[in-house]
Amino acid sequence: MISMTLDARELDLVGRKFALSIKQLRAAYWKAATRTITTMRARARKDLRVELGLRSAKPLKKRLRRGRNRARGQNGFGESYLWIGTNDMKAGDLKGRVVAGAAGAGGAA
């Protein structure tokens, strides 16, 4: 899991420098967090498609979910996360074709 910790003093300094209210600072934080997690989701989908040997990235679309937890309290900012599902995949999603052999079904490139 990739974790990123923000220092509240640094956020306060940025808010003061640009004369932002806490509401504006929180909105900017969530915009940046959403953009970052969306980019991470797209890159993970491309990399997983190659590593798993899938024909397309479509089966991964449902397995990669982004989420966010709102902060509790007045001064909190919350967190974003990327959830990766690990359910079984259909054999038809993989590259190649299924062939019957003496020991049962197997894959052929």
C-alpha positions in Angstrom: 0.0 0.0 0.0 1.3 3.4 -0.9 0.8 5.9 1.9 1.3 9.6 1.9 1.3 11.7 5.0 0.7 15.5 4.9 1.9 17.8 7.5 -0.9 20.0 8.8 1.6 22.9 9.3 2.6 22.8 5.7 -1.0 22.9 4.5 -1.7 25.8 6.9 1.4 27.6 5.4 0.1 27.1 1.9 -3.4 28.3 2.9 -1.9 31.4 4.4 0.3 32.1 1.4 -2.6 32.0 -1.0 -5.1 33.5 1.4 -7.3 30.3 1.3 -10.1 29.5 3.7 -10.2 26.0 5.2 -13.0 25.2 2.8 -11.0 26.2 -0.3 -7.9 24.4 1.0 -10.0 21.2 1.6 -11.5 21.5 -1.9 -8.0 21.8 -3.5 -6.8 18.9 -1.5 -9.6 16.6 -2.7 -9.2 17.7 -6.3 -5.5 16.8 -6.1 -6.2 13.5 -4.3 -8.9 12.5 -6.9 -6.6 13.3 -9.8 -3.8 11.3 -8.2 -5.9 8.2 -7.5 -7.4 8.3 -11.0 -3.9 8.3 -12.5 -2.8 5.5 -10.2 -5.9 3.5 -11.2 -5.2 3.9 -14.9 -1.5 3.0 -14.6 -2.3 0.0 -12.4 -4.9 -1.2 -15.0 -2.3 -1.0 -17.8 0.4 -2.7 -15.8 -1.8 -5.5 -14.5 -3.1 -6.2 -18.1 0.5 -6.8 -19.2 1.6 -8.8 -16.1 -1.5 -11.1 -16.1 -1.4 -11.6 -19.9 -4.9 -10.4 -20.5 -6.4 -9.7 -24.0 -7.8 -6.3 -22.8 -8.0 -4.3 -19.6 -11.8 -4.5 -19.5 -12.0 -7.3 -16.9 -9.9 -5.1 -14.6 -12.2 -2.2 -14.8 -14.5 -3.6 -12.1 -11.7 -4.8 -10.0 -10.0 -1.4 -9.5 -12.1 0.9 -7.4 -11.1 4.2 -6.0 -12.6 5.4 -2.8 -12.3 8.0 -0.2 -12.9 8.4 3.5 -14.0 11.7 4.8 -12.2 13.1 7.8 -13.9 13.3 11.1 -13.6 16.6 12.9 -13.3 20.1 11.6 -9.6 20.2 10.7 -9.1 16.7 9.2 -8.7 16.1 5.5 -9.5 12.4 5.1 -7.9 9.9 2.7 -8.2 8.3 -0.7 -7.5 4.7 -1.6 -7.4 2.3 -4.5 -9.1 -1.1 -3.9 -8.0 -4.0 -6.1 -10.4 -7.0 -6.3 -8.9 -10.5 -6.4 -11.7 -12.7 -7.6 -11.1 -15.5 -10.2 -10.9 -14.5 -13.8 -12.5 -16.2 -16.8 -10.1 -18.3 -18.9 -11.5 -16.4 -22.0 -10.0 -13.2 -20.7 -6.5 -14.5 -20.9 -4.4 -14.5 -24.1 -4.1 -17.7 -26.1 -6.6 -20.5 -26.2 -7.6 -23.4 -24.1 -6.6 -26.9 -25.3 -7.5 -30.3 -24.0 -4.5 -32.5 -23.0 -4.0 -35.8 -21.3 -3.8 -34.2 -17.8 -6.8 -31.9 -18.5 -7.4 -28.5 -20.0 -4.4 -26.2 -20.3 -3.3 -23.0 -22.1 -1.7 -22.6 -25.4 -0.1 -19.5 -26.7 
